[in-house]
Amino acid sequence: MAETIRELLDHGSDDDAAIAAPEREPLSYAQLRAEVDRLAGQLAALDIGTSDRVAIVLPNGPEMAVTFLAVASCSTSAPLNPAYREEEFRFYLEDVGAKALITLDGDAEAARAAAGPETQLLTLEGEAGSLSLSRDGTAIEAVEPRRPSADEVAMVLHTSGTTSRPKIVPLSQRNLAISAGNIHAHLELTPADRCLNVMPLFHIHGLVAAVLASMDAGAAVACSPGFDAFRFFDWVEDVKPTWFTAVPTMHQLILSRSRGKDEVIANHPLRFMRSSSASLPPPVMADMERVFGAPMIEAYGMTEASHQMAANPLPPGERKPGSVGRGSNVQVAIMDEAGTLLAQGETGEVVIQGGNVTSGYESNPEANATAFTDGWFRTGDQGYLDEDGYLFLTGRLKEIINRGGEKISPREIDEVLLEHEAVDQAVAFAVPHQRLGEDVAVAIVLADGAELSEGDARSYVASRLVDFKVPRTVLFVDEIPKGPTGKLQRIGLADQLGLGA
């Protein structure tokens, strides 16, 4: 098993496709290894060591994938969202202590403006297969690449920071390599597989589940320019993937564009589909499997675990709708507030252990004291394990709605509403209430041409759930605000929709 990012790249045969893209010739593993080593050698020539941080601000695509692999193979990568504003870039670049910043020529001006004098500004030139770094318009002569040990940090990412200052999550070479191996083994990937990546490549989901897991298997990954439901089926025709991975909102949008695509789907059958980074509503899972005629594998991931912690098995293993499956070479348990492990069937906080789990947040002893108990990492998610060891999530502890002492999981309301034929998307969330502390609200996006009144929506929920779980406020919106990776975010939604006061 590989223990570093560079070792992962040795798993592919020289002539096999490694990094591809729609309407582009793929890069072979031999080409990829040569390019990664050349870029790593250029960074070494700039005296960038294995523990130095290199920020990457590049658009989605094969150039971003190759650059990430190169940087992570020789130093500490810090992928950043290209959509950040200058002040955001300034915070993140300072927070990680970036020694260098890689952008395209004439691109990411906000990031370059935010960089301090201690950060070298590097320009990526060319396309995947002929990439090169320059500084101040001068090409860099490559030297022998530097190779980090398995315990050195390969990537730093920030937590979302929805309720506090974002925390730095350092992930070691070994963390990432183990996670890639776990996903590769769980999905039974082979060199014949080709993943269509639609996830952002500044996010752990796309970087590990799509790119690194494919590399570990000696398989190919086709990197799209970013998610686009209107172009998805064109990409399927062009790339001919055997699988893809996405967040639930993306799956819902793909479903909405699937009408009339029967021939494309039939001509390019998928071996499976994967969903992660948020809970997949069972009705969406059922519809995706019906439309594509392939199993949907729901997985459970988070940054602190180098992405995947648990997943449902491929057929003939049992996939349980509503469950995120069993630990994938990761120990999963349920713990109460006092730190006692609970029995199967009991609800509490999900905790994990494994070689893919970060050793702790950077320079944050207070957060680490809260996050770790007796060697278990506390995920902040609430759930329970059934008699077969399958994990069912009931919500984020911070998202649980406390209505006058009654604890309500907003996911439960989502799933009921999504069974209504008029509802395309639904997200329940807490709103302030003068007497109860919090009350229940829901934002609904209707299906094309569908009609539904506020009263009918409330009655539908009331027919399935106890009265205190019925939303008192129902909003019909054209679009529900999402985070940068396409995830629906409940925390802060009341303020975004004008219900925070």
Secondary structure by P-SEA (a helix, b strand, c coil): ccccaaaaaacccccccccccccbbbbcaaaaaaaaaaaaaaaaaacccccbbbbbbccccaaaaaaaaaaaaccbbbbbcccccaaaaaaaaaaacccccccccccaaaaaaaccccbbbbbbcccccbbbbbcccbbbbbcbbbbbcccccccccccccccccbbbbbbcaaaaaaaaaaaaaaaccccccccccccccccccccccccaaaaaacbbbbbcccccccaaaaaaaacccccccccaaaaaaaaaacccaaaaaaaccccccccccccccaaaaaaaaaaacbbbbbbbbccccccccccccccccccccccccccccbbbbcccccccccccccccccccccccccccccccaaaaaaaccccccccccccccccccbbbbccccccccccccccccaaaaaaaaaacccccbbbbbbbbbccccbbbbbbbbbcccccccaaaaaaaaaacccccccccccccccccccccccccccccccccccccc
